[in-house]
Amino acid sequence: MSEMEILSGQIVHIRKLSKKMMFVDIFVINNNELTVEKQRKKLVFKFWDLPSTMWDRTNRGKDKLHVGDSVSFHGGWQDDLFSVSSYDFITKWNDKYNWKSFYTHSTSFEYYGN
């Protein structure tokens, strides 16, 4: 993995393959202007490389990740995937939009894997 970086964006899709791996797709947030760009990035949580509490944090409780949340992810690039080591919320969709459903308008997405 490359050196530690921060990638911020709005979650538009989450795929949980098992308790060992989870993929998250985001639209990148430009940190200088705090605007959402239509640049989609693929992130991966490799839970075998993370603290044992990370799976519970991402999937349960107040720090659970949801589509629509804006998050700063810490980690590094491995080929075309950003491998996440930790994350911090910028804004949670539910806090900002009070129980309104989140819909992504992107239909042109290349799924990773089958």
C-alpha positions as CSV (number, residue, x, y, z in Angstrom):
1,M,0.0,0.0,0.0
2,S,1.1,3.5,-0.7
3,E,1.6,6.2,2.0
4,M,-1.4,7.2,4.1
5,E,-3.9,9.5,2.3
6,I,-7.4,10.9,2.9
7,L,-10.1,10.5,0.4
8,S,-13.4,12.3,1.1
9,G,-16.7,11.6,-0.6
10,Q,-20.4,10.8,-0.4
11,I,-21.2,7.1,-0.2
12,V,-23.4,6.0,-3.2
13,H,-23.1,2.2,-2.9
14,I,-22.1,-0.4,-0.3
15,R,-21.4,-4.1,-1.1
16,K,-20.8,-6.5,1.8
17,L,-19.3,-9.7,0.5
18,S,-18.8,-11.3,4.0
19,K,-17.5,-10.3,7.4
20,K,-14.1,-10.2,5.8
21,M,-14.5,-7.6,3.0
22,M,-16.7,-4.7,2.1
23,F,-16.7,-2.4,-0.9
24,V,-17.9,1.2,-0.8
25,D,-18.3,3.5,-3.8
26,I,-18.2,7.2,-3.3
27,F,-18.5,10.4,-5.3
28,V,-15.4,12.4,-4.5
29,I,-15.8,15.6,-2.4
30,N,-13.4,18.4,-3.4
31,N,-11.9,19.4,-0.1
32,N,-11.1,22.9,-1.2
33,E,-14.6,23.8,-2.2
34,L,-16.6,21.1,-0.3
35,T,-18.4,20.3,-3.6
36,V,-19.4,16.8,-4.7
37,E,-17.8,15.9,-8.1
38,K,-19.2,13.2,-10.3
39,Q,-15.9,11.3,-10.0
40,R,-16.7,7.8,-8.6
41,K,-14.0,5.9,-6.6
42,K,-14.0,2.4,-5.3
43,L,-12.9,1.7,-1.7
44,V,-12.4,-1.6,0.1
45,F,-12.4,-2.5,3.8
46,K,-10.2,-5.6,4.3
47,F,-11.4,-6.5,7.8
48,W,-8.6,-9.0,8.3
49,D,-6.1,-6.1,8.2
50,L,-8.1,-3.8,10.5
51,P,-8.7,-3.7,14.2
52,S,-11.3,-6.3,15.3
53,T,-13.8,-3.6,16.2
54,M,-13.9,-2.1,12.7
55,W,-16.5,-4.5,11.3
56,D,-18.9,-3.7,14.2
57,R,-18.2,0.1,13.7
58,T,-19.0,0.0,10.0
59,N,-22.1,-2.1,10.4
60,R,-23.7,-1.3,13.8
61,G,-24.4,1.7,16.0
62,K,-24.0,5.4,15.6
63,D,-20.9,5.1,13.3
64,K,-22.5,2.7,10.9
65,L,-21.9,3.6,7.2
66,H,-25.0,4.4,5.1
67,V,-25.5,5.5,1.5
68,G,-25.7,9.3,1.4
69,D,-23.2,9.8,4.3
70,S,-20.3,12.2,3.5
71,V,-17.1,10.6,5.0
72,S,-13.3,11.2,5.1
73,F,-11.6,7.8,4.6
74,H,-8.0,7.3,5.7
75,G,-5.9,4.7,3.9
76,G,-3.9,4.1,0.7
77,W,-4.2,3.1,-2.9
78,Q,-3.7,-0.5,-4.0
79,D,-4.0,-0.5,-7.8
80,D,-7.4,1.1,-8.6
81,L,-8.8,0.5,-5.1
82,F,-8.5,2.7,-2.0
83,S,-7.9,0.4,1.0
84,V,-9.5,2.0,4.0
85,S,-7.9,1.9,7.5
86,S,-10.3,4.3,9.3
87,Y,-12.9,6.9,8.6
88,D,-14.5,10.1,10.1
89,F,-17.9,11.5,9.2
90,I,-18.3,14.9,7.6
91,T,-22.1,14.7,7.6
92,K,-24.5,11.9,8.0
93,W,-27.3,11.8,5.5
94,N,-30.0,11.1,8.1
95,D,-28.9,14.0,10.3
96,K,-29.0,16.5,7.4
97,Y,-32.1,15.3,5.6
98,N,-34.2,13.9,8.5
99,W,-35.2,10.4,7.3
100,K,-35.5,11.2,3.6
101,S,-34.3,8.4,1.3
102,F,-31.0,8.8,-0.6
103,Y,-31.1,8.1,-4.3
104,T,-28.0,8.2,-6.5
105,H,-28.6,9.4,-10.1
106,S,-25.6,7.6,-11.6
107,T,-26.4,4.7,-13.8
108,S,-23.0,4.4,-15.5
109,F,-21.1,2.4,-12.9
110,E,-18.6,-0.4,-13.6
111,Y,-19.1,-3.0,-10.8
112,Y,-15.9,-4.5,-9.3
113,G,-16.1,-8.2,-9.8
114,N,-19.1,-10.2,-10.8
